Amino acid sequence: MTSTPQTTQTAQRKHLLDVLRFGAAFAVVVYHFTATPTASQYWGTDVSTLFEGLNQVSRYGWLAVEAFFVISGLAILWSGQGRTLAQFTGSRVGRLYPALWACVLATAVLQAFWSGGRELSLGDTLLNLTMAPDLFGAELSQVVYWTLLVELKFYVLVGLLMLLGPLTRARALTLALAWPAAGMLVRGFGYPEVAEHLVVRHSVYFGIGMVLFLLWQDVAAHRDQVVPDAGTRRAVVVDLAALALLLGLSVDRVMTSADQASSLQGVPVHAGVAVLVLFAVVGVVWLAVQPWATVRNRYLAGLCLLAGALTYPLYLVHTQFGWAVTEALAERGVGARTALVAATAVSLLLAAAIYYAVERPCSTPLRRAVTRALTPGPSRRTLAPAVHDGGTHHAREAIAQVQQSRVAA
């Protein structure tokens, strides 16, 4: 049986998902400031000693990146529903590039005045604007930018899938399972470099997120009786089996990463704890998309939306600017906790500035321009109205197109 994924409740903002995304970004910030060897250089002392209690937790902050990949797998499959390839591409370009360009240029300005930062050439700085400097052998403007290419490869795969037609359930499930399997086979046949290009280390997390989305749809369809009960029951069983398989694969990946984290940080990073954290993340993501996960109070809802909006620029900008602040304050004898708060506050303020001054005014025009440029002339007049895209909003026309019952293959 094949099906077109349903979009039950897709027009409803999932505020807890916004909060979860911000929480993951904040965990990455704290990890980089209190748990990495690079942070020790700027603090002038070992961070595992300087932040002894906090470090016991923050040393697991690298798992927040895996959490982002899980959320991305869910959100990108969600945002692709009912969209053409041109609309999907436009949404991704408009969502990601304005903030990235602002962060790269702001970092270049910082590095012109701060000798402790990464001293990139003009060419490397320009290549960072592509979102894929790794492909050209360029130095990253900020350490976290390696994840952007990982995300970009996922978007390309989703785009290729959309070339085949609508993002049906069968196609999405195939991508979620075949991508990690293909990477492991390539690595098993002795081609680790090719496996790295296939992002075998991270594909399983995107797959988990995609299956969570399919499971959410199928459970909602069963609850709302969009399709016959027998069909949804079979679909849910398949989703659960796929999720169990991917979670099993993720255990091996997380345990290997935990060993690598121990070597990098020079402190024990327990594999069992890391696995539990990942499983907790998957559980929280699932809870965040449930019907009750919408905040009714408009003030709290506004704070959730703001948290979601600041997530991406905070992630992009925090390392170099935060380390510059910690180095400057540490050299002046400012207490570690005060300096940590100051570095975090500066990162948040910069993220807010980038969002309000660049991302908010530029994202929609860029998205529209890219979408129109990629849309055949006669079809441009029928494009769905532009809406904010955080992986949770869609045009009403798009929703109507995909709210169809399952059909037999």
C-alpha positions, 0 to 999 in steps of 0.5 A: 500500500502506498499513501500520500502523507496526511497533514492533520493538524499541520496548520497548528503551531507546535510551540513545544517543538520551538522550545525544544529546538531552542533548548538544543541550541542552548545546550550546544552553547553551554557545551562549547563554553564549558566542556570543549578543549577549545573553551579551556584555551580561552578560559585559561584553565581546564573547563572540567575543573573550572565548571566541575559541577556543570561540566558533569552535565554539559559534557553530553551537550554534543548530543544536542546536535543529534537532537537537531538532526532528529527534529530536522528529519521530522520538520523537513518532511513536514514542511515538504508536504504539499509543496513543489520542489521549487517551493521546497527549495525556496523555503530552505534558501529563504530560511537558512541563508540570510542568517548564515550570511549575516553570521559569516560577515559578523564573524569576519568583522570580529576576526579582523579585531580579535587575534584569538579567533579563526583567521580566515582568508577572504576566499575562505570567508566567501566560501562559508557563505555557500553553506558548504565550505567543506566541499572546497576545503575551506576553513569553517568560519565557526566550528558548528558550520560542519553541520550545515553541510550535513543538513544540506545533503539531507535537503538534497535527498528530499529534493531528489525524492520530490522529483519523483512526485509527491512525498508519499509515505512509502517514499519517505519511509524508503529514504529513512531506512535506505539512507543509513543502510546504503551508508553502512554498506558502502563503509562495510565494503571498505569505502569509508570516505564515500560513507562520510560523504553519504553522512552515514554517521548522522543519517540514522538521526534524520531517519528517526525524525522522518519515521516519527513524523510518519507515526504521528500522521498515522496515529492522527489518521487513526484517531480522526478516522481519515482512513480505515482502521485496518490500514492505519493499524498496519501503518502504525505497526510498520512505523514502530518497526522502522523506528525500533530498527533505527533506534537500534542502529543509533545505539551503536552510533551514539556509543562510538560517538561517546568514546570519541567525546571522551577522547576529545574532552579528556573526561569520562563520557559514559556511553550508557548515559548518552544512549539514554539521553538520545532516547529521551530526546526522541521521546520528548520530540514525540511528545512535542508534536502531540495535540496538547503541545500547543500553548494557549496563552498568547504571551507564552506562545509568543515567547515560544515563537521567539525562542524558535526564531532565535534558535538558528542564529544563536547556533550559528553565531555563539562560538567565536563571539562567546569565546572572545567574551570569555577570553577578554573577561578571564584576562581581566579576572572576572569570575567564571560564572559571571563571564559565562553568563556574559558570553551567553548573553552576548550570543543571545543579543547577537542572535536577536539582532540577526533575526530582527535586522536580517532574517525576519525582513529578508527571508520571505523576499528571498524565498519568494524570489527563489521559488519564482525563479525555479517555477515555470512561467505559467505556474507562477500565478498559482503559487500558494500564498507565502507563509512562515516556514519553521517546519510547522506552517503551510499554505492552506492550498497545500494542506488541502492538496494532501488531505487525501485518503490512502489509495491502494497501490 
